Amino acid sequence: MKALQYREIGSRPEVVEVPDPEVGPGQVLLKVTAAGVCHSDEFIMGLPAEQYVYGLPLTLGHEGAGIVEAVGEGVTGVRPGDAVAVYGPWGCGRCHMCAQGKENYCLNAAAEHIMPPGLGAPGSMAEYMIVDSERHLVPLGGLDPVKNVSLTDAGLTPYHAIKNSLPKLGAGTTAVVIGTGGLGHVGIQILRAISGATVVALDVNDEKLALAREVGAEHTLLSNPAAVDAVRELTGGRGANAVFDFVGVQPTVDLAGAMAATEGDVTIVGIGGGALPVGFGRVAYDVAVRAPYWGSRAELIEVLDLARAGRVEVEIETYSLEEAPKAYERLHEGRIRGRAVIVPNA
């Protein structure tokens, strides 16, 4: 079968022929219907050799959806023909966190070398993929896999981040979204769907801010130091009750800290490497700073429910598997509007 692989440190991904996977006990073989392109892939492909721990060659794709092709011995929860989405943050299934469905925070994954698909295990950018356990599959329930595959990360990650701050986002509050691309434009919709907050979106140019307005942001600002005073003015001097930074570079993290209100939340979702100093006088009183990771299986079910209700929709560009390297080039150049989706069996 064909697969998109990262094969050499510092190289660009390429489409290659690899052996068809064979399903083992407890596993599920999927015929992939859609796979999402993510900045996390760019991040790991940009790591130097001494920091790279994901194995080579690596079949990319941690956002996946497909049709069950075959099941291994012991699998009873899904059967051939089922349309499913892949829950990506795989864990041990046994620890205290996994018992709550929070495999994104598995306590044993590192020690047992359990890796997510596309981030260590073979991913979804192939004609077929192996899912290690049926518990990592969620029914699509009639959703279009191409339009909704990105919700497995670009929806789940902001949903998990926002849920933590919901007690602070009632009527009359303000939430700021920094970065309105793949995750941010979905985060804006989630805030509009499940909170009472007024949404302010920040990004680096008017084209990106146009998308933010299209998906529901009430106010849009260019992401620069002047945005701090603008947010303060919009909030009567109080600042934002919650700031969600989907970029995570130092300048955006600094903005997030500066515009957070007393008792506000700063949530650093982006993996740009920025850090926010916390201490007396560094941020407003009682500001909480979080750096969450992905989300729980139960939260993925909730995100898909939002999509079925028409409350969340991902802006996508579609590519064939052969065109996947081009999608990553466009992502690297900042030219993807929303999310790029690979359709391997088109």
N, C-alpha and C positions, 0 to 999 in steps of 0.2 A: 504494500500500500504506500501512498504518498504521505509525507509528513513534513512539517516545517520545523527545522532543528537549528539550534545554536551549537556549532560544532568545534569552534576554536576560539580561544580567548581573544577578544578584540575584533572578531570578524562580525559580519552581518549574518542574519539567519538565512538559511537556504532550504529550498524544497528538495527532498531526497526520497529515494525508495528505501523502505525498511520492511522487515518481515511482518506479516500479519500477526497481531497478538493472539495468544491462546488463553481462553478463560480458565482459571483455576478454581479450586474449592473456595466458596464464599465470595467469589468475585462476580462482576457483571461486565459483559462486553457490550459497548455501545457503538452503534453506527452514528457518527457525529453529524448533527444537523447544523450546529453553529458553534463558533468559538470567538471569544472576545479578545481584542488587542488592548493591552494595558501598559501604562507607564512603568509599572513594576517590572515588566519584561525588559524594558529599556534600562532600568536601574541595574538589574543583575547582569545584563550583557555589557554594561559599562564598568563592571568591577575589575580591578586588576587580579592577576592570577593568585596572589597571596590571600585575597579576600573571597575568592569565588569558591563556593562549597556545594554547588548544585549538580555536579556531575556533567560529564560530556560523553557523547552528544546528548543534548537535552531537547526533547520534543516540547515546544512551547504550548502555552494555553492553559490558564487557570480559571477561565470562565468557559464553561462547557454545557452543551445540551445535546441530547441525542435520542435515538430510538433503541430500546433494548434489543440486541441481536441474539444474545445467548446468555445463559446464567450458569454459574458453577454449582457444584454439589453443595447442598445446604441452603441455597438461596430460595426463599419462599415469598418474599415481599414484593417482588417485581417479576414480570414475565415477558417473554419476547413480544414486541409490538408496543410496549408502554413508552409513552413520550415523557421524558424526564429532564430535569435540570440537575447539574452536579453541584453538590455542596463542597466547596473547595478546601477549607482548612481541616484536613484530616488529622485525627488524633487517635489515641490508643483505644478509646471506647470504654475504658475501665476506671479511670481516675475520677476524683471528685468533680472536676470541671466537666469532663466528658459526660458524666452521669446526668448533668444538667443540660446537655445539648451544646455546651460551650467548648466544642473541640478546637475553636480558635485559640483557646487558652489551655490546651492540654498540658498536663504536668509532666508527661512522659515522652512527648513527641521527640524532643531533642535527644534524649538518652537512647531512645529506641530507633532513631534515624527515620522517623516517619515524616515524609515530605509531601506537600500538596502537589497535585497534578500541575505540570508546567513550571513548578518551582522546586524540582528535585525528582519527582516521579514523572513518567511520560504524560504529557498533557493532551489537550483537546484539539490542537491544530494538526489533525491527521484524519484520515478517513475513518479510522476506528480507534477507540481507546478502552483501556481497562480501568474500571472503578473498583477500588479495593474492597468495598463493602456496600451492601444494599442500603445501609443507613446513611450513606452519603449521596443518596438520590432523593429528589423531591419531585412529585408529579407536577407536570406543567399545567394540567387541568384546562386544556384548550388554548393556552397562550401560544402565540407564534414564537417558535424558538429563536428565529433570527432577530426579531424585534426585542426580545426579552432576555436573551442569554446574558447580557451584560449586567442584569440585575443581580446575578450571583456574586458579583463583587462591587460594581459601580452603583448598585442599589443597596446591597447588604451592608457594605462598609459605612456609607453615610447614615443609613437607618440606625445601625448600632450606635454610632457616635451621637446621633440626635436624641435617641431614646434616653440616654444617660442624662440629658439636660432638660427633658420635658418638664420636670417640676418647676423649672425657672422660666418656662416659655408660655405662660398663660396670656390672656388678653392684655393688651397695652404694653407688651414687652417687645424687644428688638433682638433679632438674630442676624449676625453678619456671616456671609459665606465668602471666603477668599478663594478665588479660583473657580471658574464656572465651566470647566471642561467636562471630561468624562464622568467624574464623581460629583463635581460641584453642581452641574445643571440638574442632576437627579436629586441632590441634597436640597436644592431650592424647592423642588416639587414635594419632597417628603415633609419639609417644614410647613409648607402651605396645607398639606393634607392632614397632619396630625398635631399641629401646634396652633396656638393663637398669636404667634409672633408676627410682627412686621419684618419682612425679609429685605436686607440690604446686601447687594452683591458687589464684589470688587474683582476687577481683572485688569489686564494691561492694555487693552485697546477696545475701541468702540464695537468692533465686530464681535468679540467675545461677549461684551456686555449686551449686545442685541439678543443673543441667545438667552441670556439670563432674564431679560425682560419678557421674551416669548414664553418662557416656562413659569413665569409668575413672580419674579422679583419686583417689589414695589419701588425700590430705589436702586440705582446703579452708580458706582463711582469708580474712577480710575484708581488702580492699586498703587498708591504712592503716599508719602508722608502727609499730604494734605487731606487724605481720607480720614485721618484721626479726628481732626477738627470738624470735618463734615458729619461724621457719625455723632459726635458730641452735640452738634447743632440739631441734627435730626431727632435726638433723644432728650432734648431740653437740658443738655449738659451732663446727663447721667452716664452715658456710654451704653454699650451693648450688653444685654443679659447673657448672651452666649455668642462666641465667635468660633466658627469652624474653618480651620485653615486646611484646605485641600491641596496646597502646594508644599508648604513645610520648609521653604528655604529661609535663611535668616531674616531677610527683609520682611517677608510676610509674617513670620512669627513675631517679629518686633512690633509690627502693626497690630497684630492680634492682642498682644499684651497691653499695648497703649490704649486701645479702644474698649477694653473690657470694663464693665461697671463694677462697683462694689458688690461682692457676693456673686459675681458673674463667673461663667465658665469659659475657659480657653481650651479648645480641643484641637490638637495637632494631628491631622490625619495624613497629610502628605509626607512623603519620605525624602524630602529635600535636604535633610540633615540639620535643620535649624533647631535651636534650643532656647527656651525661655527661662531666664533666671527668676527664681521665686524666693522672696524674702521680704522682710519689712521694708517698705518704701520702693520695692522693685515693681510691684503691680498694685492695683487698687486693693483695699482691704478685703480679705477673705476670698480672693479669686482662686478658683480651683483649676488646675492645669492637668489635662489628660492626654495620653497618647495611645488610643485604642487600636485594636487590630481586628480587621474583618468583622465577623459577627457569628451568632449562634445559628444552629439549624432551624430552631423555632422562629427566629427573626427572618430567615430566608422565606419561610412559609408565609409570614406576615407581609413581606415585601411583594411576593407574587400575588397575594390577595389584593394588595393595593393596585397592582397592575390590572388584575381582572376587573376591578371596580372602576378603572379608567382614571385613577388618581395620579398615576406615575407612568411616564412614557419616555423611553430613551431615544434621543436623537442619534441616528446611526448612518454610517456609510458602509456599504457591503463590498466584499472582495472575494474572489475565488481563492482556492488554496495556492494556485500558481501565482496569484497577484499578492500574496501575503507579504513578501519582502517589500513590495511597494508601499503597503499599508504602514509598515514599520518606518520606512523612510519618511512618509508624510507625518507620522506621529513625532518622529525626531525633529522635524522641521516646524512643528507646531501648527500643522495644516489640517488636522482632523477636527471636524465640527461635531462635538459630542463624543461618540464612540465608534471605532472601526470594528466590524464583525466579519470574520472569515466563514465562508460557507463551503466546507470541504467537499461535499458530495453534490454540488450544484451541477 
